[in-house]
Amino acid sequence: MGFVGTLLEVIGFGFGLPIGLLIGYILFIFYNNHSDVKEPIVRPLIDLDSKSLHKVLPEIPAWLKHPDYDRVDWMNKFIFEMWPYLNKAICNTIRITLRPTFDQYIGKYGIESIDFDDFTLGSFPPTIHGVKVIETQLNELVIEPKVRWAGNCSITVALKLFSFKFTVQLLDLQAFLAPRITLKPLVPSFPCFASIIISLVEKPFIDFGLKLLGADIMAIPILYRFAQDMISSEISNMYHWPNDMEIPILDNLSVAIKKPVGILHVKVVRAFNLLKMDILGKSDPYVKLSLSEDRLPSKKTSVKMSNLNPEWYENFKLIVKDPQTQVLQLHLYDWEKVKAHDKLGMQVVPLSSLIPHEMKEITLDLVKNMNPNDPHNKKDRGKLVVELTYEPFREEASGVLGGEGKPGSLTRSYSLESSSGNGVLSVTIESAEHVEGKHHNNPYVVILFRGETKKTKVVKRSRDPRWNEGFQFMLDEPPVNDFMHIEVLSKRRGLNCYPKESLGHVDLKLADVVNNGRINEKFHLINSKNGVIHIELIWSTV
């Protein structure tokens, strides 16, 4: 009897526990007394005491509590009018996106089908309770909206498992969010930013109803509170700043200014069996080399007179901005004193084929052009031997903020030990403000450094010009004792007695850039009443 008694106790417990939970659930749902619910009392804020004000403070819009938040009723009205169409578009996009994921599980674990029985976000759109725009010295736009959504959505997923149909319904979703939305970098191609980065500055509030087989399981108090806290905590852990979610909008080719990421060392060694272009059966070859997607002038070797098998052994350095897409372009020409130089051949080398820090000797077969169907490429034009080494810059993640301590992105930082040796000094002229000339306002910027002169484009008739142009200087040693002279000038247009005039200048001590790795600030222009220029400087070493 001992064994039989134990078996009956186990069976009784197994059947009694779910039956007891079911009876308790029915009693809680159908016999709960709601007679104590009263109509809300509506009173003006001026009539409330301090304790009551603290209770209603979270419900007051952000633009009313904080002066740095702006009211956006026009945007809420726009969303309200567009919501019926946005609702359908969003739902259809989610259906199409999740369809391949659902199909992966069909046929597994006894699942016969998965589909949406009902999918609507309801008739109530989200409401924006205020928007704050954060000013930074970086090439980005940062906004922080306060979003609240008390929607009457209804999303039903039907699962057919072993010929039995199960339904799960999500309804009455409420979400209070404080996201930080960063549009970066800003580019001159529509929609004018390359990516969207989203993070949360506060822990979100999430509330919803969930029905399983028609029963509202979220009506159970313990389960409701547990699910609400768990989902809010998980979302906060994943996306709370500085964690974020990045949504790419444009590819890398659309970015306005690509920063240097390394140096390509090129040694032009020799060539042999070149074509005979001169009357006496010789050629005067030289090599021009450059990187694709680079507007800098091509570099040239010396000319080897009357030589079909020249040897150069000349070294060059080229600034690399994108090793995955850029290629090294090599062109051989026959030098001519009077007429145009004849082309002996060409070839390209993708930088993606190089291993960083490893020297690679390549023997290239020269061709007329890069068209594989051109019959002229079958002709033997000789060979060119080069040695290539790609040296990426040293990079170390750092939490340095740009400008005046505003929120910024991670930047490079360098120690004093790593700043020795050759490198690249990158200068980006972003914009200027309140520059005003006596006779005309067509500003442009001139950079003077170690005998080199760089100029931006001219912005016509502007006191707040924006250039967003970058320049690079390749140096053999850190410029710890150097200054850079940057001057804003105005160029005349049409018939004007004053050809150009200075709108202000600034002399930058580059030791700070070498020690910090990066400076992104606005500088007051000397000899200008209120003029300010925004400059970014980066010192990169290999």
C-alpha positions as CSV (number, residue, x, y, z in Angstrom):
1,M,0.0,0.0,0.0
2,G,2.9,2.3,0.5
3,F,3.8,2.4,-3.1
4,V,0.1,2.8,-4.2
5,G,-0.4,5.6,-1.7
6,T,2.6,7.5,-3.0
7,L,1.5,7.0,-6.6
8,L,-2.0,8.3,-5.8
9,E,-0.5,11.4,-4.0
10,V,1.7,12.2,-7.1
11,I,-1.3,11.9,-9.5
12,G,-3.5,13.9,-7.2
13,F,-0.9,16.7,-6.9
14,G,-0.4,16.7,-10.7
15,F,-4.1,17.1,-11.4
16,G,-4.9,19.3,-8.4
17,L,-2.3,22.0,-9.0
18,P,-3.4,23.1,-12.6
19,I,-7.1,22.8,-11.6
20,G,-6.5,25.0,-8.5
21,L,-4.7,27.6,-10.6
22,L,-7.5,27.6,-13.1
23,I,-10.2,28.0,-10.4
24,G,-8.2,30.8,-8.8
25,Y,-7.8,32.6,-12.1
26,I,-11.5,32.4,-12.8
27,L,-12.4,33.7,-9.4
28,F,-9.9,36.6,-9.8
29,I,-11.2,37.6,-13.2
30,F,-15.0,37.2,-12.8
31,Y,-15.5,37.9,-9.2
32,N,-13.1,40.8,-8.6
33,N,-15.1,43.8,-7.2
34,H,-14.7,46.9,-9.4
35,S,-17.4,48.9,-7.6
36,D,-14.8,51.1,-5.9
37,V,-13.6,52.7,-9.2
38,K,-14.5,56.4,-9.2
39,E,-14.7,59.1,-11.8
40,P,-11.5,61.2,-12.0
41,I,-11.6,64.7,-10.7
42,V,-10.3,67.3,-13.1
43,R,-8.8,70.5,-11.6
44,P,-6.5,73.2,-12.8
45,L,-2.8,72.9,-11.9
46,I,-3.0,76.1,-9.9
47,D,-5.4,74.5,-7.4
48,L,-3.2,71.5,-6.7
49,D,-1.0,71.3,-3.6
50,S,2.7,70.2,-3.8
51,K,2.0,66.6,-3.1
52,S,-0.5,66.3,-5.9
53,L,1.8,68.2,-8.3
54,H,4.5,65.6,-7.7
55,K,2.1,62.9,-8.6
56,V,1.1,64.5,-11.9
57,L,4.6,65.8,-12.8
58,P,5.5,62.7,-14.9
59,E,2.4,63.3,-17.0
60,I,3.3,66.9,-17.9
61,P,4.8,67.3,-21.4
62,A,8.6,67.8,-21.5
63,W,8.4,71.1,-23.2
64,L,6.4,72.5,-20.3
65,K,8.9,71.2,-17.6
66,H,12.2,71.8,-19.4
67,P,13.1,75.0,-21.3
68,D,15.5,73.2,-23.6
69,Y,12.7,71.0,-25.1
70,D,10.7,72.4,-28.0
71,R,7.0,71.9,-28.5
72,V,6.2,70.0,-31.7
73,D,2.4,70.1,-32.1
74,W,2.8,70.4,-35.9
75,M,4.7,67.1,-36.0
76,N,2.1,65.4,-33.9
77,K,-0.6,66.6,-36.2
78,F,1.3,65.4,-39.2
79,I,1.7,61.9,-37.7
80,F,-2.0,61.9,-36.7
81,E,-3.0,62.6,-40.3
82,M,-0.6,60.1,-41.8
83,W,-1.1,57.4,-39.2
84,P,-3.7,55.3,-41.2
85,Y,-1.2,55.0,-44.0
86,L,1.8,54.6,-41.8
87,N,0.0,51.9,-39.9
88,K,-0.6,49.8,-43.1
89,A,2.9,50.5,-44.4
90,I,4.6,49.5,-41.1
91,C,2.5,46.4,-40.7
92,N,3.1,45.2,-44.3
93,T,6.9,45.8,-43.9
94,I,7.0,43.7,-40.7
95,R,5.0,40.9,-42.3
96,I,7.4,40.8,-45.2
97,T,10.5,41.0,-43.0
98,L,9.3,38.2,-40.6
99,R,8.1,35.9,-43.3
100,P,11.5,34.2,-44.0
101,T,12.0,33.8,-40.2
102,F,8.6,32.0,-39.8
103,D,9.4,29.8,-42.8
104,Q,12.5,28.5,-41.2
105,Y,10.5,26.8,-38.4
106,I,7.8,25.3,-40.6
107,G,8.3,21.5,-40.7
108,K,10.4,21.5,-37.5
109,Y,9.2,20.5,-34.0
110,G,5.8,19.6,-35.4
111,I,5.0,23.1,-36.6
112,E,2.8,23.1,-39.6
113,S,2.3,26.8,-40.1
114,I,3.0,30.2,-38.6
115,D,1.2,33.3,-39.7
116,F,-0.4,36.6,-38.6
117,D,-4.2,36.3,-38.1
118,D,-4.4,40.0,-37.3
119,F,-1.9,42.8,-37.5
120,T,-2.7,46.4,-36.8
121,L,-1.1,49.1,-34.7
122,G,-4.5,50.6,-33.9
123,S,-6.0,54.0,-34.5
124,F,-3.9,56.0,-31.9
125,P,-0.5,57.2,-33.1
126,P,2.5,57.9,-30.9
127,T,2.7,61.4,-29.4
128,I,5.9,63.4,-29.1
129,H,5.9,65.4,-25.9
130,G,8.9,67.6,-26.8
131,V,12.2,67.5,-28.7
132,K,15.6,68.6,-27.6
133,V,18.4,69.3,-30.1
134,I,21.9,68.8,-28.8
135,E,24.6,71.0,-30.3
136,T,28.0,69.3,-30.9
137,Q,31.2,70.2,-32.6
138,L,31.0,67.0,-34.7
139,N,29.6,66.4,-38.1
140,E,26.3,65.1,-36.8
141,L,22.8,66.0,-35.6
142,V,21.6,64.8,-32.2
143,I,18.0,65.0,-31.1
144,E,16.2,63.7,-28.0
145,P,12.4,63.3,-28.4
146,K,10.1,62.3,-25.6
147,V,7.8,59.7,-27.1
148,R,4.6,58.3,-25.6
149,W,2.3,55.7,-27.2
150,A,-0.9,54.4,-25.6
151,G,-2.1,52.4,-28.6
152,N,-4.9,50.0,-29.2
153,C,-2.9,47.7,-31.3
154,S,-3.8,44.1,-31.9
155,I,-1.2,41.6,-33.2
156,T,-2.3,37.9,-33.3
157,V,0.1,35.1,-34.3
158,A,-1.5,31.7,-35.1
159,L,0.7,28.6,-34.7
160,K,-0.5,25.3,-36.0
161,L,1.3,22.6,-33.9
162,F,0.5,18.8,-34.5
163,S,-2.8,19.8,-36.2
164,F,-3.8,22.0,-33.2
165,K,-4.1,25.7,-33.6
166,F,-2.7,28.0,-30.9
167,T,-3.1,31.8,-30.9
168,V,-1.0,34.4,-29.1
169,Q,-2.4,38.0,-29.1
170,L,-0.5,41.2,-28.2
171,L,-2.8,44.1,-27.5
172,D,-3.1,47.5,-25.8
173,L,0.6,48.3,-26.0
174,Q,1.8,51.3,-24.0
175,A,5.4,52.6,-24.3
176,F,7.1,55.7,-22.8
177,L,10.5,56.2,-24.4
178,A,13.3,58.8,-24.2
179,P,15.5,57.9,-27.2
180,R,18.6,59.8,-28.4
181,I,18.7,59.8,-32.2
182,T,22.0,60.7,-33.9
183,L,22.2,61.4,-37.7
184,K,25.9,61.0,-38.7
185,P,27.9,61.8,-40.6
186,L,26.2,64.6,-42.5
187,V,26.8,64.3,-46.2
188,P,25.8,66.2,-49.4
189,S,23.8,63.3,-50.7
190,F,20.1,62.8,-50.0
191,P,18.9,62.2,-47.3
192,C,22.0,64.1,-46.1
193,F,23.1,61.6,-43.4
194,A,24.8,58.2,-43.8
195,S,23.4,56.4,-40.7
196,I,21.0,56.6,-37.8
197,I,22.2,55.7,-34.4
198,I,19.5,55.2,-31.7
199,S,20.0,54.8,-28.0
200,L,18.0,55.3,-24.8
201,V,18.8,57.9,-22.2
202,E,16.2,56.6,-19.7
203,K,14.8,53.2,-18.8
204,P,11.7,52.7,-20.9
205,F,8.2,52.0,-19.5
206,I,6.5,49.1,-21.4
207,D,2.9,47.8,-20.7
208,F,0.8,45.5,-22.8
209,G,-1.8,42.8,-22.7
210,L,-1.1,39.2,-23.8
211,K,-3.7,36.6,-24.5
212,L,-2.9,32.9,-24.9
213,L,-5.8,30.8,-26.4
214,G,-8.1,33.8,-25.7
215,A,-7.2,34.0,-22.0
216,D,-5.5,37.2,-20.7
217,I,-2.5,35.8,-18.9
218,M,-1.2,39.3,-18.1
219,A,-4.2,39.6,-15.7
220,I,-2.2,37.5,-13.2
221,P,-0.6,40.1,-10.9
222,I,2.7,38.3,-10.3
223,L,3.2,37.4,-14.0
224,Y,2.2,40.9,-15.1
225,R,4.7,42.7,-12.9
226,F,7.5,40.2,-13.7
227,A,7.0,40.4,-17.4
228,Q,6.8,44.2,-17.4
229,D,10.0,44.6,-15.4
230,M,11.9,42.0,-17.3
231,I,11.2,43.4,-20.7
232,S,11.9,47.0,-19.7
233,S,15.2,45.9,-18.1
234,E,16.3,43.9,-21.2
235,I,15.6,46.7,-23.6
236,S,17.4,49.1,-21.3
237,N,20.5,46.8,-21.0
238,M,20.6,46.5,-24.8
239,Y,20.1,50.1,-25.9
240,H,20.7,52.4,-22.9
241,W,23.4,54.9,-23.8
242,P,26.3,54.4,-24.5
243,N,25.0,51.1,-26.1
244,D,23.2,51.9,-29.3
245,M,21.6,50.5,-32.5
246,E,23.0,51.7,-35.8
247,I,20.9,51.7,-39.0
248,P,22.9,52.3,-42.1
249,I,21.3,54.5,-44.7
250,L,24.0,55.2,-47.3
251,D,26.9,53.1,-48.2
252,N,30.5,54.1,-47.5
253,L,30.9,55.6,-51.0
254,S,28.4,58.3,-50.1
255,V,30.3,59.7,-47.1
256,A,31.4,63.3,-47.8
257,I,34.9,63.2,-46.2
258,K,36.8,60.0,-45.7
259,K,39.4,60.2,-43.0
260,P,42.9,58.7,-43.6
261,V,43.3,55.3,-42.2
262,G,46.9,54.4,-43.3
263,I,49.9,54.9,-45.6
264,L,50.8,52.9,-48.7
265,H,54.5,52.7,-49.2
266,V,55.3,52.2,-52.9
267,K,58.7,51.3,-54.3
268,V,58.9,51.5,-58.1
269,V,61.7,49.0,-58.8
270,R,62.1,48.5,-62.5
271,A,60.4,47.7,-65.8
272,F,61.6,45.5,-68.7
273,N,60.7,44.8,-72.3
274,L,58.9,48.1,-72.8
275,L,57.6,49.2,-76.2
276,K,59.8,51.2,-78.6
277,M,58.2,54.6,-79.1
278,D,61.0,56.8,-80.4
279,I,62.5,56.9,-83.9
280,L,65.8,55.4,-82.8
281,G,64.0,52.4,-81.3
282,K,64.1,53.5,-77.7
283,S,61.7,55.1,-75.1
284,D,62.1,57.6,-72.3
285,P,59.9,56.0,-69.6
286,Y,58.6,57.3,-66.3
287,V,55.8,56.1,-64.0
288,K,52.8,58.1,-62.7
289,L,51.1,56.6,-59.6
290,S,48.0,57.5,-57.7
291,L,45.1,56.1,-55.7
292,S,41.6,55.9,-56.9
293,E,39.0,58.2,-55.3
294,D,41.8,60.6,-54.6
295,R,41.8,64.2,-55.9
296,L,45.5,64.7,-55.1
297,P,48.0,65.1,-57.9
298,S,49.7,62.0,-59.2
299,K,53.3,61.3,-58.1
300,K,56.0,60.7,-60.7
301,T,59.3,58.9,-61.0
302,S,62.3,60.3,-62.7
303,V,62.6,59.9,-66.5
304,K,65.0,57.2,-67.8
305,M,66.3,58.4,-71.1
306,S,66.6,55.9,-74.0
307,N,65.9,52.8,-71.9
308,L,63.6,49.9,-72.5
309,N,64.6,48.2,-69.2
310,P,64.7,51.1,-66.7
311,E,65.5,50.8,-63.0
312,W,64.2,53.4,-60.6
313,Y,64.2,52.1,-57.0
314,E,62.3,55.2,-56.0
315,N,60.0,55.3,-52.9
316,F,56.6,57.1,-52.5
317,K,54.0,57.4,-49.8
318,L,50.3,57.6,-50.5
319,I,47.5,58.4,-48.1
320,V,44.9,55.6,-47.9
321,K,41.3,56.4,-46.9
322,D,39.5,53.1,-47.8
323,P,41.7,50.0,-48.3
324,Q,38.7,47.9,-49.2
325,T,37.7,49.9,-52.3
326,Q,40.7,51.9,-53.3
327,V,43.2,50.7,-56.0
328,L,46.7,51.8,-56.8
329,Q,46.9,53.1,-60.4
330,L,50.2,52.8,-62.3
331,H,50.7,54.5,-65.7
332,L,53.9,54.3,-67.8
333,Y,54.5,57.1,-70.3
334,D,57.2,57.9,-72.9
335,W,58.5,61.4,-72.2
336,E,58.4,63.8,-75.1
337,K,59.9,67.2,-75.2
338,V,57.4,68.9,-77.5
339,K,54.3,66.7,-78.2
340,A,52.1,64.9,-75.7
341,H,53.6,62.0,-73.9
342,D,52.8,58.6,-75.3
343,K,51.3,56.0,-73.1
344,L,53.3,52.8,-72.8
345,G,50.9,50.9,-70.6
346,M,49.1,50.7,-67.2
347,Q,48.0,48.4,-64.5
348,V,46.1,48.6,-61.2
349,V,46.6,46.8,-57.8
350,P,43.6,46.5,-55.4
351,L,44.6,47.5,-51.8
352,S,42.4,44.8,-50.5
353,S,44.9,42.2,-51.8
354,L,47.6,43.5,-49.4
355,I,48.2,42.3,-45.9
356,P,48.9,45.1,-43.4
357,H,52.6,45.5,-42.4
358,E,53.8,42.9,-45.0
359,M,55.9,43.9,-48.0
360,K,54.7,42.4,-51.3
361,E,56.6,42.4,-54.5
362,I,54.4,42.3,-57.6
363,T,55.3,41.9,-61.2
364,L,52.6,43.5,-63.4
365,D,51.8,42.8,-67.0
366,L,51.2,46.1,-68.7
367,V,48.0,46.6,-70.7
368,K,46.6,49.5,-72.7
369,N,43.5,49.9,-70.6
370,M,41.3,48.0,-68.2
371,N,38.8,46.8,-70.7
372,P,39.2,43.0,-70.9
373,N,37.5,42.9,-74.3
374,D,39.9,45.3,-76.0
375,P,42.1,43.4,-78.5
376,H,44.9,45.9,-78.0
377,N,45.5,44.4,-74.5
378,K,46.7,41.1,-76.1
379,K,49.8,42.9,-77.3
380,D,52.9,42.4,-75.1
381,R,53.8,45.9,-73.5
382,G,56.4,44.7,-71.0
383,K,56.3,44.3,-67.2
384,L,56.6,46.6,-64.2
385,V,57.9,45.5,-60.8
386,V,56.8,47.3,-57.6
387,E,57.0,46.7,-53.9
388,L,54.0,47.6,-51.8
389,T,53.5,47.8,-48.0
390,Y,50.3,49.0,-46.4
391,E,50.7,50.5,-42.9
392,P,47.4,51.2,-41.1
393,F,47.4,53.9,-38.5
394,R,47.6,53.0,-34.8
395,E,44.2,53.4,-33.3
396,E,43.0,53.2,-29.7
397,A,39.4,53.6,-28.6
398,S,38.9,56.6,-26.3
399,G,36.0,58.4,-24.8
400,V,37.3,61.9,-25.7
401,L,34.5,64.3,-26.4
402,G,34.8,66.8,-29.2
403,G,34.4,70.6,-28.8
404,E,33.0,71.9,-25.6
405,G,32.2,68.6,-23.9
406,K,29.1,67.9,-25.9
407,P,28.1,64.3,-26.6
408,G,30.5,62.9,-29.2
409,S,31.7,59.7,-30.7
410,L,34.7,57.6,-30.0
411,T,37.9,59.2,-31.3
412,R,41.6,58.2,-31.7
413,S,43.9,58.9,-28.9
414,Y,47.7,58.5,-28.9
415,S,50.3,58.4,-26.3
416,L,53.5,60.4,-26.5
417,E,55.5,57.3,-27.2
418,S,53.4,56.3,-30.2
419,S,53.4,59.9,-31.6
420,S,57.1,59.5,-32.7
421,G,57.8,58.8,-36.3
422,N,56.1,59.6,-39.6
423,G,52.4,60.2,-39.9
424,V,49.6,62.2,-41.4
425,L,48.2,65.5,-40.2
426,S,44.5,65.8,-41.3
427,V,42.9,69.2,-41.3
428,T,39.1,69.6,-41.8
429,I,37.8,73.1,-42.3
430,E,34.1,72.7,-41.2
431,S,32.6,76.2,-41.2
432,A,32.8,79.8,-39.9
433,E,30.4,82.2,-38.2
434,H,30.0,85.9,-38.2
435,V,32.8,86.7,-40.7
436,E,32.2,90.0,-42.3
437,G,34.3,92.0,-44.8
438,K,34.3,95.7,-45.4
439,H,33.8,95.5,-49.1
440,H,32.5,92.0,-50.0
441,N,31.7,88.6,-48.3
442,N,32.8,85.7,-50.5
443,P,34.8,83.8,-47.9
444,Y,37.3,81.0,-48.5
445,V,40.1,79.5,-46.3
446,V,43.9,79.4,-47.0
447,I,46.1,77.0,-45.0
448,L,49.8,77.6,-44.8
449,F,52.0,74.9,-43.3
450,R,55.7,74.2,-43.9
451,G,55.7,76.0,-47.3
452,E,52.6,74.2,-48.6
453,T,49.4,76.1,-49.4
454,K,45.9,74.6,-49.4
455,K,42.7,76.4,-50.3
456,T,39.0,75.7,-49.8
457,K,36.3,76.6,-52.3
458,V,34.7,80.1,-52.3
459,V,31.3,80.4,-50.7
460,K,29.5,83.4,-52.3
461,R,27.7,86.1,-50.3
462,S,27.8,84.4,-46.9
463,R,28.7,85.5,-43.4
464,D,28.3,82.0,-42.0
465,P,30.0,79.8,-44.7
466,R,30.2,76.0,-44.5
467,W,33.0,74.3,-46.4
468,N,33.4,70.8,-44.8
469,E,36.6,70.2,-46.8
470,G,39.6,68.0,-45.6
471,F,43.3,68.3,-46.4
472,Q,46.2,66.0,-45.5
473,F,49.9,66.7,-44.8
474,M,52.3,63.7,-44.8
475,L,55.1,64.3,-42.4
476,D,58.3,62.4,-41.5
477,E,58.2,63.5,-37.8
478,P,55.5,64.9,-35.4
479,P,55.0,68.6,-35.7
480,V,55.5,69.3,-32.0
481,N,57.3,72.6,-32.6
482,D,55.2,73.8,-35.6
483,F,52.4,76.3,-36.0
484,M,49.7,76.2,-38.7
485,H,48.5,79.5,-40.2
486,I,44.8,79.5,-41.2
487,E,43.3,82.6,-42.7
488,V,39.8,83.4,-43.9
489,L,39.8,85.6,-47.0
490,S,37.1,87.1,-49.2
491,K,37.4,87.2,-53.0
492,R,35.8,89.9,-55.1
493,R,33.1,89.1,-57.7
494,G,32.6,91.2,-60.8
495,L,33.9,94.8,-61.0
496,N,35.2,95.6,-57.6
497,C,38.2,97.8,-56.7
498,Y,39.2,95.6,-53.8
499,P,40.4,92.2,-55.2
500,K,40.5,90.4,-51.8
501,E,40.6,91.2,-48.1
502,S,41.3,89.3,-44.9
503,L,38.4,88.4,-42.6
504,G,40.5,87.1,-39.8
505,H,43.2,84.4,-39.1
506,V,44.3,82.0,-36.4
507,D,47.7,80.4,-35.7
508,L,47.4,76.9,-34.2
509,K,50.1,75.2,-32.1
510,L,50.3,71.7,-33.4
511,A,51.9,70.2,-30.2
512,D,48.5,70.0,-28.7
513,V,47.3,67.9,-31.6
514,V,50.2,65.5,-31.4
515,N,49.8,65.0,-27.7
516,N,46.0,64.6,-27.8
517,G,45.6,62.9,-31.2
518,R,42.6,65.0,-32.1
519,I,41.2,68.5,-31.6
520,N,37.8,69.6,-32.7
521,E,37.0,73.1,-31.7
522,K,35.8,76.6,-32.7
523,F,38.5,79.2,-32.7
524,H,38.0,83.0,-32.5
525,L,39.6,84.7,-35.5
526,I,42.2,87.3,-34.9
527,N,41.5,90.8,-36.5
528,S,37.8,89.9,-36.7
529,K,35.1,91.4,-34.5
530,N,33.0,88.3,-33.9
531,G,34.4,85.8,-36.4
532,V,34.7,82.1,-35.3
533,I,36.1,79.2,-37.4
534,H,35.4,75.5,-36.7
535,I,38.4,73.3,-37.4
536,E,39.2,69.6,-36.8
537,L,42.8,68.4,-36.6
538,I,43.9,64.7,-36.3
539,W,47.4,63.4,-36.0
540,S,47.7,59.8,-37.2
541,T,50.8,57.6,-36.9
542,V,51.6,54.1,-38.3
